[in-house]
Amino acid sequence: MGTRPKKHVTTHNTREQRVSVRVTVDTYVRAAVFHPATGRTTHGWVRDLSSGGLFVDAPDRFDAEEAVIVDILARSGNKSEHLRVEGWVAHSHATGMGIQFRDLEPEMAGRLAEVIDHYR
């Protein structure tokens, strides 16, 4: 999985500096976050989602800078979309963790864009 990309990341304590559109999602988007180094998985609801990452409300969180794999299950009407992306924990605090995606394949980026468009 390698090291995390050297990108500026905002946290809840800093001014918003995102380059991708972020959408708030509802209870139809779940995430399972897998931590390969420990083999642990945590589950939670996705609070917001963008082409660059997501924030997941999760009772069990991983430390910032940790590499993770995220399985996202989004429902759109009668259709369900499953996305699997690699990323790293950009920030972690009491309510959950922000995860930045790493190098999405074009096909996965397109599928993610469709999910985001649905929630706009």
mmCIF file of the C-alpha atoms, coordinates in Angstrom:
data_MODEL
# 
_entry.id   MODEL 
# 
loop_
_atom_site.group_PDB 
_atom_site.id 
_atom_site.type_symbol 
_atom_site.label_atom_id 
_atom_site.label_alt_id 
_atom_site.label_comp_id 
_atom_site.label_asym_id 
_atom_site.label_entity_id 
_atom_site.label_seq_id 
_atom_site.pdbx_PDB_ins_code 
_atom_site.Cartn_x 
_atom_site.Cartn_y 
_atom_site.Cartn_z 
_atom_site.occupancy 
_atom_site.B_iso_or_equiv 
_atom_site.pdbx_formal_charge 
_atom_site.auth_seq_id 
_atom_site.auth_comp_id 
_atom_site.auth_asym_id 
_atom_site.auth_atom_id 
_atom_site.pdbx_PDB_model_num 
ATOM 1   C CA . MET A 1 1   ? 0.000   0.000  0.000   1.00 0.00 ? 1   MET A CA 1 
ATOM 2   C CA . GLY A 1 2   ? 2.992   2.301  0.421   1.00 0.00 ? 2   GLY A CA 1 
ATOM 3   C CA . THR A 1 3   ? 3.165   5.620  2.136   1.00 0.00 ? 3   THR A CA 1 
ATOM 4   C CA . ARG A 1 4   ? 0.460   8.200  2.101   1.00 0.00 ? 4   ARG A CA 1 
ATOM 5   C CA . PRO A 1 5   ? 0.554   10.954 -0.506  1.00 0.00 ? 5   PRO A CA 1 
ATOM 6   C CA . LYS A 1 6   ? 1.915   14.298 0.660   1.00 0.00 ? 6   LYS A CA 1 
ATOM 7   C CA . LYS A 1 7   ? -1.255  16.349 0.281   1.00 0.00 ? 7   LYS A CA 1 
ATOM 8   C CA . HIS A 1 8   ? -2.553  19.106 2.520   1.00 0.00 ? 8   HIS A CA 1 
ATOM 9   C CA . VAL A 1 9   ? -5.398  17.767 4.630   1.00 0.00 ? 9   VAL A CA 1 
ATOM 10  C CA . THR A 1 10  ? -7.883  19.838 6.554   1.00 0.00 ? 10  THR A CA 1 
ATOM 11  C CA . THR A 1 11  ? -9.282  18.757 9.868   1.00 0.00 ? 11  THR A CA 1 
ATOM 12  C CA . HIS A 1 12  ? -12.238 19.947 11.889  1.00 0.00 ? 12  HIS A CA 1 
ATOM 13  C CA . ASN A 1 13  ? -9.861  22.528 13.417  1.00 0.00 ? 13  ASN A CA 1 
ATOM 14  C CA . THR A 1 14  ? -8.666  24.087 10.153  1.00 0.00 ? 14  THR A CA 1 
ATOM 15  C CA . ARG A 1 15  ? -10.250 26.099 7.387   1.00 0.00 ? 15  ARG A CA 1 
ATOM 16  C CA . GLU A 1 16  ? -11.851 24.113 4.564   1.00 0.00 ? 16  GLU A CA 1 
ATOM 17  C CA . GLN A 1 17  ? -9.400  23.710 1.649   1.00 0.00 ? 17  GLN A CA 1 
ATOM 18  C CA . ARG A 1 18  ? -10.793 20.783 -0.339  1.00 0.00 ? 18  ARG A CA 1 
ATOM 19  C CA . VAL A 1 19  ? -10.420 20.643 -4.092  1.00 0.00 ? 19  VAL A CA 1 
ATOM 20  C CA . SER A 1 20  ? -13.181 18.094 -4.748  1.00 0.00 ? 20  SER A CA 1 
ATOM 21  C CA . VAL A 1 21  ? -16.887 18.557 -4.219  1.00 0.00 ? 21  VAL A CA 1 
ATOM 22  C CA . ARG A 1 22  ? -18.059 16.961 -0.980  1.00 0.00 ? 22  ARG A CA 1 
ATOM 23  C CA . VAL A 1 23  ? -21.647 15.804 -0.557  1.00 0.00 ? 23  VAL A CA 1 
ATOM 24  C CA . THR A 1 24  ? -23.477 14.956 2.615   1.00 0.00 ? 24  THR A CA 1 
ATOM 25  C CA . VAL A 1 25  ? -24.978 11.493 2.434   1.00 0.00 ? 25  VAL A CA 1 
ATOM 26  C CA . ASP A 1 26  ? -27.724 9.829  4.395   1.00 0.00 ? 26  ASP A CA 1 
ATOM 27  C CA . THR A 1 27  ? -28.102 6.484  6.106   1.00 0.00 ? 27  THR A CA 1 
ATOM 28  C CA . TYR A 1 28  ? -27.944 4.574  2.820   1.00 0.00 ? 28  TYR A CA 1 
ATOM 29  C CA . VAL A 1 29  ? -24.138 4.593  2.666   1.00 0.00 ? 29  VAL A CA 1 
ATOM 30  C CA . ARG A 1 30  ? -22.143 2.258  4.940   1.00 0.00 ? 30  ARG A CA 1 
ATOM 31  C CA . ALA A 1 31  ? -18.418 1.691  5.129   1.00 0.00 ? 31  ALA A CA 1 
ATOM 32  C CA . ALA A 1 32  ? -16.232 -1.089 6.429   1.00 0.00 ? 32  ALA A CA 1 
ATOM 33  C CA . VAL A 1 33  ? -12.721 0.179  7.088   1.00 0.00 ? 33  VAL A CA 1 
ATOM 34  C CA . PHE A 1 34  ? -10.037 -2.522 7.143   1.00 0.00 ? 34  PHE A CA 1 
ATOM 35  C CA . HIS A 1 35  ? -6.650  -1.917 8.737   1.00 0.00 ? 35  HIS A CA 1 
ATOM 36  C CA . PRO A 1 36  ? -4.225  -4.328 6.994   1.00 0.00 ? 36  PRO A CA 1 
ATOM 37  C CA . ALA A 1 37  ? -1.432  -3.878 9.532   1.00 0.00 ? 37  ALA A CA 1 
ATOM 38  C CA . THR A 1 38  ? -3.563  -5.222 12.406  1.00 0.00 ? 38  THR A CA 1 
ATOM 39  C CA . GLY A 1 39  ? -6.287  -7.144 10.556  1.00 0.00 ? 39  GLY A CA 1 
ATOM 40  C CA . ARG A 1 40  ? -8.979  -5.114 12.354  1.00 0.00 ? 40  ARG A CA 1 
ATOM 41  C CA . THR A 1 41  ? -12.132 -3.857 10.666  1.00 0.00 ? 41  THR A CA 1 
ATOM 42  C CA . THR A 1 42  ? -14.542 -1.190 11.868  1.00 0.00 ? 42  THR A CA 1 
ATOM 43  C CA . HIS A 1 43  ? -17.964 -0.347 10.418  1.00 0.00 ? 43  HIS A CA 1 
ATOM 44  C CA . GLY A 1 44  ? -19.844 2.917  10.295  1.00 0.00 ? 44  GLY A CA 1 
ATOM 45  C CA . TRP A 1 45  ? -22.099 5.285  8.398   1.00 0.00 ? 45  TRP A CA 1 
ATOM 46  C CA . VAL A 1 46  ? -20.580 7.603  5.823   1.00 0.00 ? 46  VAL A CA 1 
ATOM 47  C CA . ARG A 1 47  ? -21.335 11.207 6.792   1.00 0.00 ? 47  ARG A CA 1 
ATOM 48  C CA . ASP A 1 48  ? -19.865 12.865 3.710   1.00 0.00 ? 48  ASP A CA 1 
ATOM 49  C CA . LEU A 1 49  ? -18.233 11.704 0.529   1.00 0.00 ? 49  LEU A CA 1 
ATOM 50  C CA . SER A 1 50  ? -16.138 13.221 -2.246  1.00 0.00 ? 50  SER A CA 1 
ATOM 51  C CA . SER A 1 51  ? -13.945 11.982 -5.066  1.00 0.00 ? 51  SER A CA 1 
ATOM 52  C CA . GLY A 1 52  ? -10.986 12.487 -2.748  1.00 0.00 ? 52  GLY A CA 1 
ATOM 53  C CA . GLY A 1 53  ? -12.230 10.809 0.420   1.00 0.00 ? 53  GLY A CA 1 
ATOM 54  C CA . LEU A 1 54  ? -14.934 10.391 3.021   1.00 0.00 ? 54  LEU A CA 1 
ATOM 55  C CA . PHE A 1 55  ? -15.761 10.859 6.670   1.00 0.00 ? 55  PHE A CA 1 
ATOM 56  C CA . VAL A 1 56  ? -17.143 7.816  8.452   1.00 0.00 ? 56  VAL A CA 1 
ATOM 57  C CA . ASP A 1 57  ? -18.873 7.862  11.838  1.00 0.00 ? 57  ASP A CA 1 
ATOM 58  C CA . ALA A 1 58  ? -17.295 4.850  13.514  1.00 0.00 ? 58  ALA A CA 1 
ATOM 59  C CA . PRO A 1 59  ? -17.099 3.861  17.173  1.00 0.00 ? 59  PRO A CA 1 
ATOM 60  C CA . ASP A 1 60  ? -13.725 2.166  16.638  1.00 0.00 ? 60  ASP A CA 1 
ATOM 61  C CA . ARG A 1 61  ? -11.212 4.400  14.888  1.00 0.00 ? 61  ARG A CA 1 
ATOM 62  C CA . PHE A 1 62  ? -7.685  4.056  13.565  1.00 0.00 ? 62  PHE A CA 1 
ATOM 63  C CA . ASP A 1 63  ? -4.842  6.507  14.105  1.00 0.00 ? 63  ASP A CA 1 
ATOM 64  C CA . ALA A 1 64  ? -4.057  9.275  11.653  1.00 0.00 ? 64  ALA A CA 1 
ATOM 65  C CA . GLU A 1 65  ? -1.562  8.372  8.932   1.00 0.00 ? 65  GLU A CA 1 
ATOM 66  C CA . GLU A 1 66  ? -2.567  4.671  8.958   1.00 0.00 ? 66  GLU A CA 1 
ATOM 67  C CA . ALA A 1 67  ? -3.132  2.915  5.615   1.00 0.00 ? 67  ALA A CA 1 
ATOM 68  C CA . VAL A 1 68  ? -6.629  1.435  5.241   1.00 0.00 ? 68  VAL A CA 1 
ATOM 69  C CA . ILE A 1 69  ? -8.908  -0.278 2.718   1.00 0.00 ? 69  ILE A CA 1 
ATOM 70  C CA . VAL A 1 70  ? -12.487 0.967  2.587   1.00 0.00 ? 70  VAL A CA 1 
ATOM 71  C CA . ASP A 1 71  ? -15.476 -1.026 1.366   1.00 0.00 ? 71  ASP A CA 1 
ATOM 72  C CA . ILE A 1 72  ? -18.360 1.341  0.636   1.00 0.00 ? 72  ILE A CA 1 
ATOM 73  C CA . LEU A 1 73  ? -21.897 0.083  0.145   1.00 0.00 ? 73  LEU A CA 1 
ATOM 74  C CA . ALA A 1 74  ? -24.238 2.745  -1.241  1.00 0.00 ? 74  ALA A CA 1 
ATOM 75  C CA . ARG A 1 75  ? -27.906 2.248  -1.997  1.00 0.00 ? 75  ARG A CA 1 
ATOM 76  C CA . SER A 1 76  ? -29.531 4.277  -4.717  1.00 0.00 ? 76  SER A CA 1 
ATOM 77  C CA . GLY A 1 77  ? -33.197 3.396  -5.087  1.00 0.00 ? 77  GLY A CA 1 
ATOM 78  C CA . ASN A 1 78  ? -33.344 -0.311 -5.896  1.00 0.00 ? 78  ASN A CA 1 
ATOM 79  C CA . LYS A 1 79  ? -29.676 -0.398 -6.905  1.00 0.00 ? 79  LYS A CA 1 
ATOM 80  C CA . SER A 1 80  ? -26.713 -1.052 -4.601  1.00 0.00 ? 80  SER A CA 1 
ATOM 81  C CA . GLU A 1 81  ? -23.174 -0.023 -5.454  1.00 0.00 ? 81  GLU A CA 1 
ATOM 82  C CA . HIS A 1 82  ? -20.121 -1.641 -3.838  1.00 0.00 ? 82  HIS A CA 1 
ATOM 83  C CA . LEU A 1 83  ? -16.841 0.268  -4.034  1.00 0.00 ? 83  LEU A CA 1 
ATOM 84  C CA . ARG A 1 84  ? -13.471 -0.858 -2.643  1.00 0.00 ? 84  ARG A CA 1 
ATOM 85  C CA . VAL A 1 85  ? -10.761 1.793  -2.359  1.00 0.00 ? 85  VAL A CA 1 
ATOM 86  C CA . GLU A 1 86  ? -7.392  2.168  -0.697  1.00 0.00 ? 86  GLU A CA 1 
ATOM 87  C CA . GLY A 1 87  ? -6.661  5.190  1.423   1.00 0.00 ? 87  GLY A CA 1 
ATOM 88  C CA . TRP A 1 88  ? -5.183  6.507  4.619   1.00 0.00 ? 88  TRP A CA 1 
ATOM 89  C CA . VAL A 1 89  ? -6.620  8.039  7.759   1.00 0.00 ? 89  VAL A CA 1 
ATOM 90  C CA . ALA A 1 90  ? -6.238  11.794 7.376   1.00 0.00 ? 90  ALA A CA 1 
ATOM 91  C CA . HIS A 1 91  ? -7.707  12.584 10.795  1.00 0.00 ? 91  HIS A CA 1 
ATOM 92  C CA . SER A 1 92  ? -9.342  10.702 13.619  1.00 0.00 ? 92  SER A CA 1 
ATOM 93  C CA . HIS A 1 93  ? -11.351 12.074 16.514  1.00 0.00 ? 93  HIS A CA 1 
ATOM 94  C CA . ALA A 1 94  ? -14.196 11.225 18.887  1.00 0.00 ? 94  ALA A CA 1 
ATOM 95  C CA . THR A 1 95  ? -16.951 10.910 16.273  1.00 0.00 ? 95  THR A CA 1 
ATOM 96  C CA . GLY A 1 96  ? -15.104 9.119  13.502  1.00 0.00 ? 96  GLY A CA 1 
ATOM 97  C CA . MET A 1 97  ? -12.345 9.448  10.965  1.00 0.00 ? 97  MET A CA 1 
ATOM 98  C CA . GLY A 1 98  ? -11.627 11.224 7.724   1.00 0.00 ? 98  GLY A CA 1 
ATOM 99  C CA . ILE A 1 99  ? -10.107 9.016  5.061   1.00 0.00 ? 99  ILE A CA 1 
ATOM 100 C CA . GLN A 1 100 ? -8.327  10.263 1.960   1.00 0.00 ? 100 GLN A CA 1 
ATOM 101 C CA . PHE A 1 101 ? -8.413  7.964  -1.056  1.00 0.00 ? 101 PHE A CA 1 
ATOM 102 C CA . ARG A 1 102 ? -5.223  6.894  -2.847  1.00 0.00 ? 102 ARG A CA 1 
ATOM 103 C CA . ASP A 1 103 ? -4.851  6.732  -6.636  1.00 0.00 ? 103 ASP A CA 1 
ATOM 104 C CA . LEU A 1 104 ? -8.301  5.587  -7.755  1.00 0.00 ? 104 LEU A CA 1 
ATOM 105 C CA . GLU A 1 105 ? -8.382  3.518  -10.917 1.00 0.00 ? 105 GLU A CA 1 
ATOM 106 C CA . PRO A 1 106 ? -10.377 5.297  -13.679 1.00 0.00 ? 106 PRO A CA 1 
ATOM 107 C CA . GLU A 1 107 ? -13.198 2.721  -13.539 1.00 0.00 ? 107 GLU A CA 1 
ATOM 108 C CA . MET A 1 108 ? -13.527 3.102  -9.747  1.00 0.00 ? 108 MET A CA 1 
ATOM 109 C CA . ALA A 1 109 ? -13.353 6.896  -9.985  1.00 0.00 ? 109 ALA A CA 1 
ATOM 110 C CA . GLY A 1 110 ? -16.235 6.799  -12.490 1.00 0.00 ? 110 GLY A CA 1 
ATOM 111 C CA . ARG A 1 111 ? -18.360 4.583  -10.257 1.00 0.00 ? 111 ARG A CA 1 
ATOM 112 C CA . LEU A 1 112 ? -17.627 6.833  -7.273  1.00 0.00 ? 112 LEU A CA 1 
ATOM 113 C CA . ALA A 1 113 ? -18.631 9.891  -9.334  1.00 0.00 ? 113 ALA A CA 1 
ATOM 114 C CA . GLU A 1 114 ? -21.990 8.236  -10.086 1.00 0.00 ? 114 GLU A CA 1 
ATOM 115 C CA . VAL A 1 115 ? -22.624 7.660  -6.368  1.00 0.00 ? 115 VAL A CA 1 
ATOM 116 C CA . ILE A 1 116 ? -21.675 11.263 -5.559  1.00 0.00 ? 116 ILE A CA 1 
ATOM 117 C CA . ASP A 1 117 ? -23.948 12.570 -8.342  1.00 0.00 ? 117 ASP A CA 1 
ATOM 118 C CA . HIS A 1 118 ? -26.820 10.606 -6.837  1.00 0.00 ? 118 HIS A CA 1 
ATOM 119 C CA . TYR A 1 119 ? -26.448 12.423 -3.499  1.00 0.00 ? 119 TYR A CA 1 
ATOM 120 C CA . ARG A 1 120 ? -26.035 15.932 -4.954  1.00 0.00 ? 120 ARG A CA 1 
# 
